[in-house]
Amino acid sequence: GINAEYGVSTQSTGSSAESYEDLVDAIRPIMRAVITDGICPCSRDFLKALGKCATAPIIASEESLSEIPSILRLPLVKKMWREIQKPLCGEECGLVNMTAMAGWARLIDETLAFDGSCFDMNDFMRGLIRYEVENLGDGKIFLEETAEAFWCGGEERCAEEMAGTFNTCCTRSFLDVFNEKNLRDIGRMVTPMVSDWIEGIELKPKDVVRVMQGVIRAFKPEKSCPDQYENPMCM
């Protein structure tokens, strides 16, 4: 049915989810069927098949989507697809765990509930709304201060709870795909595209890379408050 309070539709899953966290639990079997049992066994041919689908007239006729087949053939895209398969297709992780999807769902639930828990982000959101970003320099500071407010604002017990949810070996394995070399290569690839989309702003690859580095850094709590968090020790 439809959850009136949250506006969550669960008809397609056949579940009676009462929260976003319940909804994530309900779609886990679907994720497993599509990704673990569907995409992962065919991972070597997945990009090729995706590129073939992108040549369909309904997609190819859209100018913004017409470059998808050529992008999927790029060595960088193939390399990153190989690397992301470790957390995506591994037995211990999968899409839900590598993205901390259940944790983000819980965060939304407890924020909407205004329950004052470690995952209640109402104070954090109020501070976020007041921030103004006018240029890329501001964006870097914004990311740093936002990450610090997100990770470092709670009690010690909250740091442990946050780390156990959002800073796991699965999430770090996913973030490791976006290492320095890959980000530099992504910056060179996407800068011309972004420049075409944003008129009047001259972007350089290093500017785009710095923003992406800031985003990845923001998801690593030990970068914002090293006295409360450590990089998880993973094999």
C-alpha positions as CSV (number, residue, x, y, z in Angstrom):
1,G,0.0,0.0,0.0
2,I,0.9,3.6,0.3
3,N,2.4,4.9,3.5
4,A,0.5,8.2,4.1
5,E,3.0,9.7,6.5
6,Y,6.1,9.1,4.4
7,G,4.6,8.9,0.9
8,V,6.3,5.5,0.3
9,S,4.7,3.2,-2.2
10,T,5.2,-0.5,-1.5
11,Q,2.7,-1.9,-3.9
12,S,5.4,-3.1,-6.3
13,T,7.2,-5.1,-3.6
14,G,4.1,-6.6,-2.1
15,S,5.3,-5.6,1.4
16,S,3.7,-3.6,4.2
17,A,6.6,-1.3,4.8
18,E,5.9,1.4,7.4
19,S,9.2,3.2,6.9
20,Y,12.0,3.8,4.4
21,E,14.2,1.3,6.3
22,D,11.4,-1.3,5.9
23,L,11.2,-0.5,2.3
24,V,15.0,-1.1,1.8
25,D,14.6,-4.5,3.5
26,A,11.6,-5.2,1.2
27,I,13.6,-4.5,-2.0
28,R,16.7,-6.5,-1.0
29,P,15.5,-9.7,-2.7
30,I,14.8,-7.6,-5.9
31,M,18.3,-6.1,-5.7
32,R,19.8,-9.6,-5.3
33,A,17.8,-11.0,-8.2
34,V,18.7,-8.2,-10.6
35,I,22.3,-7.6,-9.6
36,T,23.8,-10.6,-7.8
37,D,21.9,-13.2,-9.9
38,G,21.5,-11.2,-13.1
39,I,24.2,-8.6,-13.8
40,C,27.2,-10.0,-11.9
41,P,27.3,-13.4,-13.6
42,C,27.3,-11.5,-17.0
43,S,29.7,-8.7,-15.8
44,R,32.1,-9.1,-18.7
45,D,29.4,-8.4,-21.3
46,F,27.3,-6.0,-19.2
47,L,28.8,-2.7,-20.6
48,K,28.6,-4.0,-24.1
49,A,24.9,-4.9,-23.7
50,L,24.2,-1.6,-22.0
51,G,25.9,0.2,-24.9
52,K,23.8,-1.8,-27.4
53,C,20.6,-0.8,-25.5
54,A,21.7,2.8,-25.7
55,T,21.6,2.7,-29.5
56,A,17.8,2.2,-29.4
57,P,16.1,5.0,-31.4
58,I,14.2,6.3,-28.4
59,I,17.5,6.9,-26.5
60,A,19.8,7.7,-29.4
61,S,17.4,10.4,-30.6
62,E,18.1,12.4,-27.4
63,E,21.2,14.5,-27.9
64,S,22.1,14.4,-24.2
65,L,22.1,10.6,-24.3
66,S,23.6,9.9,-27.8
67,E,27.2,9.7,-26.4
68,I,26.4,6.9,-24.0
69,P,27.7,4.0,-26.3
70,S,31.0,5.8,-26.9
71,I,31.4,6.6,-23.2
72,L,30.8,3.0,-22.2
73,R,33.6,1.9,-24.5
74,L,36.2,4.2,-22.8
75,P,39.1,2.3,-21.0
76,L,38.4,4.3,-17.8
77,V,34.8,3.2,-17.7
78,K,35.7,-0.4,-18.3
79,K,38.4,-0.1,-15.6
80,M,36.1,1.3,-13.0
81,W,33.4,-1.2,-13.8
82,R,35.9,-4.0,-13.1
83,E,36.9,-2.4,-9.8
84,I,33.3,-1.7,-8.6
85,Q,32.5,-5.4,-9.1
86,K,34.5,-6.3,-6.0
87,P,31.9,-4.7,-3.6
88,L,29.0,-4.9,-5.9
89,C,29.2,-8.6,-6.6
90,G,31.1,-9.8,-3.5
91,E,29.2,-12.1,-1.1
92,E,29.7,-9.8,1.9
93,C,28.6,-6.5,0.3
94,G,26.3,-6.0,-2.7
95,L,24.6,-2.7,-3.7
96,V,22.7,-2.2,-0.4
97,N,25.7,-2.6,1.9
98,M,28.3,-0.8,-0.3
99,T,26.0,2.3,-0.4
100,A,24.8,2.0,3.2
101,M,21.3,2.2,1.8
102,A,19.6,0.9,4.9
103,G,21.6,3.4,7.0
104,W,20.5,6.3,4.8
105,A,16.9,5.1,5.0
106,R,17.1,4.9,8.8
107,L,18.6,8.4,8.9
108,I,15.6,9.7,6.9
109,D,13.1,7.9,9.1
110,E,14.6,9.2,12.4
111,T,15.0,12.7,11.0
112,L,11.4,12.8,10.0
113,A,10.5,11.5,13.4
114,F,12.3,14.3,15.2
115,D,13.3,11.7,17.9
116,G,16.6,13.2,18.9
117,S,18.5,10.1,18.1
118,C,22.0,9.9,16.7
119,F,20.5,9.7,13.2
120,D,18.1,12.7,13.7
121,M,19.7,15.2,11.4
122,N,17.3,18.2,11.9
123,D,19.9,20.4,13.5
124,F,22.4,19.4,10.7
125,M,19.8,20.3,8.0
126,R,19.0,23.7,9.6
127,G,22.7,24.6,9.4
128,L,22.9,23.4,5.9
129,I,20.0,25.5,4.6
130,R,21.8,28.7,5.8
131,Y,24.9,28.1,3.8
132,E,25.4,29.9,0.5
133,V,27.7,28.5,-2.3
134,E,28.6,31.0,-5.0
135,N,31.8,29.5,-6.6
136,L,33.9,26.3,-6.6
137,G,36.1,27.7,-3.8
138,D,33.0,28.1,-1.6
139,G,32.0,24.6,-2.6
140,K,35.2,23.1,-1.2
141,I,34.7,24.9,2.1
142,F,31.1,23.9,2.1
143,L,31.9,20.2,1.6
144,E,34.5,20.3,4.4
145,E,32.2,22.1,6.9
146,T,29.2,19.9,5.9
147,A,31.2,16.7,6.5
148,E,32.5,18.0,9.8
149,A,28.9,18.9,11.0
150,F,27.6,15.5,9.8
151,W,30.3,13.3,11.4
152,C,31.6,15.2,14.4
153,G,28.5,16.9,15.9
154,G,27.2,14.0,18.1
155,E,28.3,12.2,21.2
156,E,31.0,9.5,21.3
157,R,28.3,6.8,21.2
158,C,26.9,8.4,18.1
159,A,30.3,8.3,16.4
160,E,30.4,4.5,17.0
161,E,26.9,4.1,15.6
162,M,27.6,6.2,12.6
163,A,30.8,4.5,11.8
164,G,29.2,1.0,12.1
165,T,26.6,2.1,9.6
166,F,28.3,4.4,7.1
167,N,32.0,3.7,7.5
168,T,32.2,-0.1,6.9
169,C,34.5,-2.2,4.8
170,C,31.8,-2.4,2.1
171,T,31.3,1.4,1.9
172,R,35.1,1.9,1.8
173,S,35.6,-0.7,-0.9
174,F,33.1,1.3,-2.9
175,L,34.8,4.7,-2.2
176,D,38.2,3.1,-3.1
177,V,37.0,2.9,-6.7
178,F,37.2,6.7,-6.8
179,N,40.9,6.9,-6.0
180,E,43.2,9.8,-7.0
181,K,44.1,8.4,-10.4
182,N,40.6,7.5,-11.3
183,L,39.3,10.9,-10.2
184,R,42.0,12.7,-12.4
185,D,40.9,10.6,-15.4
186,I,37.2,11.3,-14.7
187,G,38.0,15.0,-14.4
188,R,39.6,15.0,-17.8
189,M,36.7,13.1,-19.3
190,V,33.8,15.1,-17.8
191,T,35.1,18.6,-17.8
192,P,34.1,19.3,-21.4
193,M,30.7,17.9,-20.8
194,V,30.1,20.0,-17.7
195,S,31.4,23.1,-19.5
196,D,28.8,22.5,-22.2
197,W,26.0,22.2,-19.7
198,I,27.1,25.3,-17.6
199,E,27.3,28.3,-19.8
200,G,29.5,31.3,-18.8
201,I,31.8,29.3,-16.5
202,E,35.2,28.2,-17.7
203,L,36.1,24.9,-15.9
204,K,39.4,23.2,-15.8
205,P,39.9,19.5,-15.1
206,K,41.7,20.2,-11.9
207,D,38.7,22.3,-10.6
208,V,36.3,19.4,-11.3
209,V,38.8,16.9,-9.7
210,R,39.0,19.1,-6.5
211,V,35.3,19.1,-6.2
212,M,35.1,15.3,-6.6
213,Q,37.9,14.8,-4.2
214,G,36.0,16.9,-1.7
215,V,32.9,14.8,-2.1
216,I,34.8,11.5,-1.6
217,R,36.7,12.9,1.4
218,A,33.4,14.0,2.9
219,F,32.3,10.3,3.1
220,K,35.5,9.5,5.1
221,P,34.8,10.5,8.7
222,E,38.4,10.2,9.9
223,K,39.3,13.1,7.5
224,S,36.8,15.4,9.3
225,C,37.3,14.3,13.0
226,P,40.3,11.9,13.4
227,D,39.9,11.9,17.2
228,Q,36.5,10.1,16.8
229,Y,37.0,7.8,13.8
230,E,39.5,5.5,12.2
231,N,39.8,4.1,8.7
232,P,38.3,0.6,9.0
233,M,40.8,-2.2,8.8
234,C,39.7,-4.3,5.8
235,M,41.3,-7.2,3.9
